């Protein structure tokens, strides 16, 4: 059963203070609506969710760098090859 305040809303502070095993058990009892409510009420640096990927439709050569190319160039520059 979810940890609720007297008004029926989630007690996020109490949930966040639970030991990890109890936290996951508690999170498993929440409904989808309660999970969404929980996530929206967390501050940015308190999120327990993984980072969300944001896809963009820009050519990488024009607006960014290819990480593989950069790493390979650094390996060649410093003589480190796999």
C-alpha positions as CSV (number, residue, x, y, z in Angstrom):
1,X,0.0,0.0,0.0
2,X,1.3,3.4,-0.9
3,X,2.5,5.8,1.7
4,X,-0.1,8.6,1.7
5,X,-0.6,11.8,3.6
6,X,-3.8,12.5,5.4
7,X,-5.2,14.3,2.3
8,X,-4.6,11.2,0.2
9,X,-1.6,12.5,-1.7
10,X,1.7,10.6,-1.8
11,X,4.1,11.3,1.0
12,X,7.1,11.7,-1.2
13,X,9.5,12.7,1.6
14,X,8.7,9.5,3.5
15,X,9.0,7.4,0.3
16,X,12.4,8.9,-0.5
17,X,13.7,8.2,3.1
18,X,13.0,4.5,2.9
19,X,15.8,2.0,2.7
20,X,16.4,0.9,-1.0
21,X,14.7,-2.5,-0.7
22,X,11.6,-1.0,0.9
23,X,11.7,1.9,-1.5
24,X,11.4,-0.5,-4.5
25,X,8.7,-2.6,-2.8
26,X,6.7,0.6,-2.2
27,X,7.3,1.8,-5.8
28,X,5.9,-1.5,-7.0
29,X,2.6,-0.9,-5.2
30,X,2.0,2.4,-6.9
31,X,-0.5,2.8,-9.7
32,X,0.6,4.4,-13.0
33,X,-1.1,7.7,-12.0
34,X,0.7,7.7,-8.6
35,X,4.1,7.0,-10.3
36,X,3.5,9.9,-12.7
37,X,2.5,12.1,-9.8
38,X,5.7,11.0,-7.9
39,X,8.0,11.8,-10.8
40,X,6.5,15.2,-11.5
41,X,6.9,16.3,-7.8
42,X,10.6,15.4,-7.6
43,X,13.1,18.1,-8.1
44,X,15.5,17.6,-11.0
45,X,18.4,16.5,-8.9
46,X,16.3,14.0,-7.0
47,X,15.1,11.9,-9.9
48,X,15.4,8.1,-9.5
49,X,14.6,7.6,-13.1
50,X,17.3,7.1,-15.8
51,X,18.2,9.9,-18.1
52,X,15.8,10.4,-20.9
53,X,17.2,10.5,-24.5
54,X,16.1,13.4,-26.6
55,X,16.3,12.7,-30.3
56,X,16.9,15.5,-32.7
57,X,16.6,15.6,-36.5
58,X,19.8,17.5,-37.3
59,X,22.8,16.2,-39.3
60,X,25.5,15.4,-36.8
61,X,28.3,16.8,-39.0
62,X,26.7,20.2,-38.9
63,X,25.5,20.5,-35.3
64,X,27.6,18.1,-33.3
65,X,30.5,15.7,-33.2
66,X,30.6,12.0,-33.7
67,X,32.0,10.6,-30.4
68,X,33.5,7.5,-32.2
69,X,35.5,9.7,-34.5
70,X,36.8,11.9,-31.7
71,X,37.8,8.9,-29.6
72,X,39.5,7.2,-32.6
73,X,41.4,10.5,-33.4
74,X,42.6,10.8,-29.8
75,X,43.7,7.1,-29.8
76,X,45.7,7.7,-33.0
77,X,47.2,11.0,-31.6
78,X,48.4,9.4,-28.4
79,X,49.3,6.0,-29.9
80,X,46.7,4.0,-28.1
81,X,45.1,1.3,-30.3
82,X,42.8,-1.6,-29.5
